[in-house]
């Protein structure tokens, strides 16, 4: 009763199978290479390190292009995107092994043509689509099939950043986090780039070509550091500003210390007339302290480097002079903190105390001398300090 319908269904099934077999017999996979060159429209020179993305699906290429906003381009990796490469220093490039499947090849299973859609990306040129159609032939290198020119929209410049100690004008041999903010034009956020630099280093930044000389704000920081950013004269600043242009620029950043080393202090105590032939003197074996004045009161520093003892120098042999009451290396390994000073060097007033009565403590009848030290001093020779001249006598009001 249902035999006519059964026969019809069988006929349709056979027809469908035949079509599938026919289609399968016409389908083939092909491969080829693609080469070319990318050049600057103004100079005609090759563009180095431009990324080239190849698609076998033009619709997918256009979709990736339309969806791009800003920053580094990344393809969607959807079906149709097949390969990428980067141009060489002269702008030339080759994309190897482009593979595609064709249901009805142009020359059967022997060969085929294929249109390849391209995207080009470079930070200086932006994201671009190939202007000229690109058709490749299977089993071919397809050399020089692409010749595209692009107009630069951004300028990349290499900024050499030098980090100087404002006090010594020497490069600082420490690693700083250098942060640059580069103008990108009105109503466009500044581009921020950062790098770790020791003494001197280079940072590549990009800005629109329309900005002939953009402004760059620069800061240098070091975690848990005693360095503070300043200008060349030592005035503290949060950041420094520069203008840049062309392919290469140089900026100098200055820093100064908030923790300072004492100089190595030396001198001679002289409480009596001497002609240099004396074998002994009361000025030898005196304890010398460092301290400071708190109002009129003298406060001694409780550090190992804040104390030393006077001694004699020389033997008097062959008519040589003997020096008495000499001292050296006072202030060894001592530091002080100061982060609000003007200029490139910090200063501090200190007091040298002479334990004249040799009782091992600050007392009336001892002597003291007030003077200033600077952070840029490695050593300081106070010369000859005489009682009741450079040296003043300690009175009761000086005792805490």
C-alpha positions as CSV (number, residue, x, y, z in Angstrom):
1,X,0.0,0.0,0.0
2,X,2.9,2.3,0.8
3,X,5.4,1.0,-1.8
4,X,5.3,4.1,-4.1
5,X,6.3,6.3,-1.2
6,X,9.1,3.9,-0.2
7,X,10.5,4.0,-3.7
8,X,10.4,7.7,-3.8
9,X,12.3,8.0,-0.5
10,X,14.9,5.6,-1.7
11,X,15.4,7.6,-4.9
12,X,15.8,10.8,-2.9
13,X,18.4,9.2,-0.7
14,X,20.3,7.8,-3.6
15,X,20.3,11.3,-5.2
16,X,21.6,12.9,-2.0
17,X,24.4,10.4,-1.8
18,X,25.3,10.9,-5.4
19,X,25.5,14.7,-4.8
20,X,27.7,14.3,-1.8
21,X,30.0,12.0,-3.7
22,X,30.1,14.4,-6.5
23,X,30.9,17.3,-4.2
24,X,33.6,15.3,-2.4
25,X,35.2,14.4,-5.6
26,X,35.4,18.1,-6.5
27,X,36.8,19.3,-3.1
28,X,40.5,19.7,-2.7
29,X,43.1,21.3,-0.4
30,X,45.7,23.7,-1.7
31,X,48.6,25.6,-0.2
32,X,50.9,28.5,-1.3
33,X,53.2,31.1,0.1
34,X,52.7,34.9,-0.1
35,X,55.4,37.6,-0.2
36,X,55.6,41.3,-0.6
37,X,56.8,44.6,0.9
38,X,55.4,47.4,3.0
39,X,56.8,50.9,2.6
40,X,56.4,54.4,4.0
41,X,54.3,56.6,1.7
42,X,56.4,59.7,2.2
43,X,60.0,58.3,2.2
44,X,59.3,55.1,0.2
45,X,61.6,53.3,2.6
46,X,60.6,49.8,3.9
47,X,58.7,49.6,7.2
48,X,60.4,47.3,9.7
49,X,58.6,45.1,12.1
50,X,55.1,45.7,10.7
51,X,52.7,42.8,11.6
52,X,50.9,41.3,8.6
53,X,47.8,39.2,9.2
54,X,46.4,36.9,6.4
55,X,42.7,35.8,6.1
56,X,41.0,33.5,3.6
57,X,37.7,35.0,4.6
58,X,37.3,38.7,3.7
59,X,34.2,39.1,5.9
60,X,36.1,37.9,8.9
61,X,39.0,40.3,8.1
62,X,36.6,43.2,7.8
63,X,35.0,42.3,11.1
64,X,38.3,42.3,12.9
65,X,39.2,45.6,11.4
66,X,35.8,47.2,12.3
67,X,36.0,45.9,15.9
68,X,39.5,47.3,16.5
69,X,39.6,50.3,18.8
70,X,43.1,51.2,19.9
71,X,46.3,49.7,21.3
72,X,48.1,46.6,19.9
73,X,45.9,44.7,17.4
74,X,45.1,41.1,18.1
75,X,43.1,39.0,15.5
76,X,39.9,37.2,16.7
77,X,41.3,33.7,15.7
78,X,37.9,32.9,14.2
79,X,37.6,30.8,11.1
80,X,39.2,32.6,8.2
81,X,42.2,34.0,10.0
82,X,45.1,31.8,9.0
83,X,48.6,33.3,9.6
84,X,50.7,36.3,10.5
85,X,54.3,37.4,10.1
86,X,56.4,40.5,10.6
87,X,58.3,42.5,8.0
88,X,62.1,42.6,7.9
89,X,64.3,45.7,8.3
90,X,63.8,46.5,4.6
91,X,60.0,46.0,4.8
92,X,59.9,42.7,3.0
93,X,57.9,39.7,4.3
94,X,56.8,36.2,3.5
95,X,53.9,34.2,4.8
96,X,54.6,30.5,4.5
97,X,52.1,27.7,3.9
98,X,48.7,29.4,3.4
99,X,46.3,26.5,3.2
100,X,42.7,26.6,1.9
101,X,40.0,24.1,0.8
102,X,38.1,24.7,-2.4
103,X,34.9,22.8,-3.4
104,X,35.2,23.7,-7.1
105,X,38.9,24.4,-7.8
106,X,39.7,26.6,-10.8
107,X,41.7,23.8,-12.4
108,X,40.2,20.8,-10.7
109,X,42.4,19.1,-8.2
110,X,45.5,20.3,-10.0
111,X,45.5,24.0,-9.0
112,X,43.5,26.9,-7.7
113,X,43.4,30.6,-7.2
114,X,42.5,32.2,-3.9
115,X,42.0,35.8,-2.8
116,X,43.8,36.6,0.5
117,X,42.6,39.4,2.7
118,X,45.3,41.2,4.7
119,X,45.5,43.5,7.7
120,X,48.7,45.5,8.5
121,X,49.5,46.8,12.0
122,X,52.3,49.0,13.2
123,X,52.3,51.3,16.2
124,X,53.5,54.2,14.0
125,X,51.0,53.5,11.2
126,X,47.9,52.0,13.0
127,X,45.8,49.2,11.6
128,X,45.3,49.1,7.8
129,X,43.6,47.0,5.1
130,X,45.3,46.1,1.9
131,X,44.3,48.6,-0.8
132,X,45.0,46.2,-3.8
133,X,43.4,42.8,-4.1
134,X,45.8,39.9,-3.5
135,X,45.2,36.7,-5.5
136,X,47.6,33.8,-5.0
137,X,48.2,30.6,-7.0
138,X,48.5,27.2,-5.3
139,X,51.9,25.6,-5.1
140,X,53.6,28.9,-5.7
141,X,55.7,31.3,-3.6
142,X,53.8,34.3,-5.0
143,X,56.7,36.6,-4.5
144,X,56.2,40.4,-4.7
145,X,52.4,40.0,-4.8
146,X,52.0,42.7,-2.2
147,X,53.3,46.2,-2.4
148,X,51.5,48.5,0.0
149,X,52.4,52.0,1.2
150,X,51.2,53.6,4.5
151,X,51.2,57.0,5.9
152,X,52.7,57.4,9.4
153,X,50.2,58.6,12.0
154,X,52.5,58.1,15.1
155,X,56.1,58.9,15.8
156,X,58.2,56.5,17.9
157,X,61.2,58.1,19.7
158,X,63.9,56.5,21.8
159,X,64.3,58.5,25.0
160,X,67.6,58.0,26.8
161,X,67.1,58.7,30.5
162,X,70.1,59.7,32.6
163,X,69.8,59.6,36.4
164,X,72.1,62.1,38.1
165,X,73.1,62.8,41.7
166,X,72.3,66.5,42.0
167,X,75.2,67.0,44.5
168,X,78.0,65.3,42.6
169,X,76.7,65.4,39.0
170,X,77.6,61.7,38.7
171,X,75.3,59.0,37.4
172,X,73.6,57.1,40.2
173,X,74.5,53.4,40.3
174,X,71.1,52.3,41.6
175,X,68.0,50.9,39.8
176,X,65.0,53.2,39.7
177,X,61.5,52.8,38.4
178,X,61.2,55.5,35.7
179,X,57.7,56.5,34.7
180,X,57.0,58.6,31.6
181,X,53.7,60.3,30.7
182,X,53.6,61.3,27.0
183,X,51.2,63.7,25.5
184,X,48.9,62.2,22.9
185,X,47.0,65.4,22.0
186,X,44.0,67.4,23.3
187,X,41.3,65.4,25.2
188,X,43.4,62.2,24.8
189,X,44.8,60.5,27.9
190,X,48.6,60.6,28.2
191,X,50.3,57.4,27.3
192,X,52.2,55.9,30.3
193,X,55.3,53.9,29.9
194,X,57.7,52.7,32.6
195,X,61.0,50.9,32.8
196,X,63.6,50.0,35.4
197,X,66.8,52.0,34.7
198,X,70.2,51.9,36.4
199,X,72.3,55.0,35.8
200,X,71.2,55.3,32.2
201,X,68.7,53.5,29.9
202,X,66.5,53.9,26.9
203,X,62.7,54.0,26.8
204,X,60.7,53.9,23.5
205,X,57.6,56.1,23.5
206,X,55.0,56.9,20.8
207,X,53.1,60.1,20.1
208,X,50.9,61.4,17.2
209,X,52.8,62.9,14.3
210,X,50.6,65.9,14.5
211,X,52.3,66.8,17.8
212,X,55.6,68.2,16.6
213,X,57.2,68.5,20.1
214,X,55.0,66.7,22.7
215,X,55.5,67.1,26.4
216,X,56.8,64.3,28.6
217,X,56.5,64.2,32.3
218,X,59.1,62.0,34.1
219,X,59.4,60.6,37.6
220,X,62.0,58.3,39.1
221,X,61.3,56.4,42.3
222,X,63.0,53.6,44.2
223,X,61.1,51.6,46.9
224,X,62.4,52.2,50.4
225,X,64.9,54.6,49.0
226,X,66.6,57.6,50.5
227,X,66.7,59.4,47.1
228,X,64.3,62.3,46.3
229,X,63.6,63.7,42.9
230,X,64.7,67.3,42.4
231,X,65.6,69.8,39.7
232,X,69.2,70.6,38.7
233,X,69.5,73.2,41.5
234,X,68.2,70.7,44.2
235,X,64.6,72.0,44.6
236,X,62.3,69.1,45.4
237,X,59.8,68.3,42.7
238,X,57.2,65.6,42.1
239,X,58.0,65.2,38.4
240,X,60.1,66.9,35.7
241,X,58.8,68.0,32.2
242,X,60.6,67.8,28.9
243,X,59.7,68.2,25.2
244,X,60.8,65.5,22.7
245,X,61.1,65.3,19.0
246,X,62.4,63.1,16.2
247,X,63.7,59.6,16.6
248,X,66.0,60.1,19.6
249,X,65.8,62.3,22.7
250,X,67.7,62.7,25.9
251,X,66.3,63.7,29.3
252,X,68.2,64.2,32.5
253,X,66.6,63.4,35.9
254,X,68.2,64.7,39.1
255,X,67.9,63.2,42.6
256,X,69.3,64.0,46.0
257,X,69.6,62.1,49.3
258,X,67.6,62.3,52.4
259,X,70.1,60.3,54.4
260,X,73.6,61.7,54.6
261,X,77.0,60.5,55.6
262,X,79.2,62.4,58.0
263,X,82.5,63.4,56.6
264,X,85.6,61.9,58.3
265,X,86.6,64.7,60.7
266,X,90.2,65.4,61.7
267,X,92.1,68.1,63.5
268,X,94.5,69.0,66.3
269,X,94.0,70.2,69.9
270,X,96.4,72.8,71.1
271,X,96.3,73.9,74.7
272,X,100.0,74.9,75.1
273,X,102.8,76.4,73.2
274,X,104.9,73.8,71.3
275,X,107.9,74.0,69.0
276,X,107.5,70.4,67.6
277,X,110.3,68.8,69.6
278,X,108.3,67.8,72.7
279,X,108.2,64.1,73.3
280,X,105.0,64.3,75.4
281,X,102.0,66.6,75.7
282,X,98.9,67.0,77.9
283,X,96.9,67.2,74.6
284,X,97.5,63.5,73.9
285,X,95.0,60.9,75.2
286,X,92.1,63.3,75.3
287,X,88.7,61.9,74.5
288,X,86.9,63.7,71.7
289,X,83.2,63.5,71.2
290,X,80.7,64.6,68.6
291,X,77.3,66.0,69.7
292,X,74.9,68.9,69.1
293,X,73.5,71.9,70.9
294,X,69.9,71.7,72.0
295,X,69.4,75.3,73.0
296,X,72.4,75.9,75.3
297,X,72.7,72.2,76.3
298,X,75.3,69.9,74.7
299,X,73.9,66.5,73.8
300,X,76.5,63.8,73.0
301,X,75.9,61.4,70.1
302,X,75.8,57.8,71.3
303,X,77.4,56.2,68.3
304,X,80.8,54.4,67.9
305,X,82.0,56.8,65.3
306,X,81.2,59.8,67.5
307,X,84.2,59.3,69.8
308,X,87.9,59.1,69.3
309,X,91.2,59.8,71.2
310,X,93.9,62.3,70.5
311,X,97.5,61.1,69.9
312,X,100.9,62.2,68.8
313,X,102.3,61.9,65.2
314,X,106.0,61.6,64.3
315,X,109.1,60.7,66.3
316,X,111.2,63.8,65.9
317,X,113.9,61.7,64.2
318,X,116.3,63.6,61.9
319,X,114.9,66.9,63.0
320,X,111.3,66.0,62.2
321,X,108.4,67.7,63.9
322,X,106.2,65.9,66.4
323,X,102.6,66.8,66.4
324,X,100.5,66.3,69.5
325,X,96.7,66.3,70.1
326,X,95.8,65.0,66.7
327,X,92.6,63.1,65.9
328,X,91.2,61.5,62.7
329,X,88.2,59.6,61.4
330,X,85.7,61.2,63.8
331,X,82.2,60.5,62.3
332,X,83.0,57.1,60.8
333,X,79.9,55.3,59.6
334,X,77.6,58.0,61.0
335,X,74.5,59.2,59.2
336,X,71.8,61.9,59.7
337,X,68.3,62.3,58.2
338,X,67.3,65.5,56.4
339,X,64.7,65.7,53.6
340,X,63.6,69.4,53.6
341,X,66.9,71.1,52.8
342,X,67.4,73.6,49.9
343,X,70.0,73.1,47.2
344,X,71.9,70.0,46.3
345,X,73.7,69.5,49.7
346,X,72.4,69.2,53.2
347,X,74.1,71.0,56.1
348,X,74.1,70.2,59.9
349,X,75.5,72.0,62.9
350,X,77.4,69.7,65.2
351,X,79.7,70.2,68.3
352,X,83.1,68.7,69.0
353,X,83.7,68.3,72.7
354,X,87.2,67.8,74.3
355,X,87.2,65.9,77.6
356,X,89.9,68.2,79.0
357,X,89.7,66.9,82.6
358,X,89.8,63.3,81.3
359,X,87.0,62.1,83.6
360,X,85.1,60.3,80.8
361,X,82.0,62.5,80.9
362,X,80.8,65.9,79.8
363,X,81.6,68.3,82.7
364,X,82.3,72.0,83.4
365,X,85.8,72.8,82.4
366,X,85.7,70.7,79.2
367,X,85.9,72.5,75.9
368,X,83.7,72.5,72.8
369,X,83.7,73.8,69.2
370,X,80.6,74.3,67.1
371,X,80.9,73.9,63.3
372,X,78.9,72.8,60.2
373,X,79.2,69.7,58.1
374,X,77.8,69.2,54.6
375,X,76.5,66.1,52.9
376,X,78.9,66.5,49.9
377,X,82.0,66.4,52.1
378,X,84.0,63.2,52.2
379,X,86.4,64.6,54.8
380,X,86.8,67.7,56.9
381,X,90.0,69.0,58.5
382,X,89.2,71.4,61.3
383,X,92.9,72.5,61.6
384,X,94.3,73.6,64.9
385,X,91.8,74.2,67.7
386,X,93.1,76.3,70.6
387,X,91.7,76.6,74.1
388,X,89.7,79.8,74.6
389,X,90.0,80.7,70.9
390,X,88.3,78.2,68.6
391,X,87.4,76.1,71.6
392,X,85.0,77.5,74.2
393,X,84.9,76.3,77.8
394,X,81.9,74.2,78.9
395,X,79.8,76.0,81.6
396,X,77.1,74.8,83.9
397,X,74.4,75.9,81.4
398,X,75.8,73.5,78.8
399,X,75.3,70.4,81.0
400,X,71.9,68.7,80.4
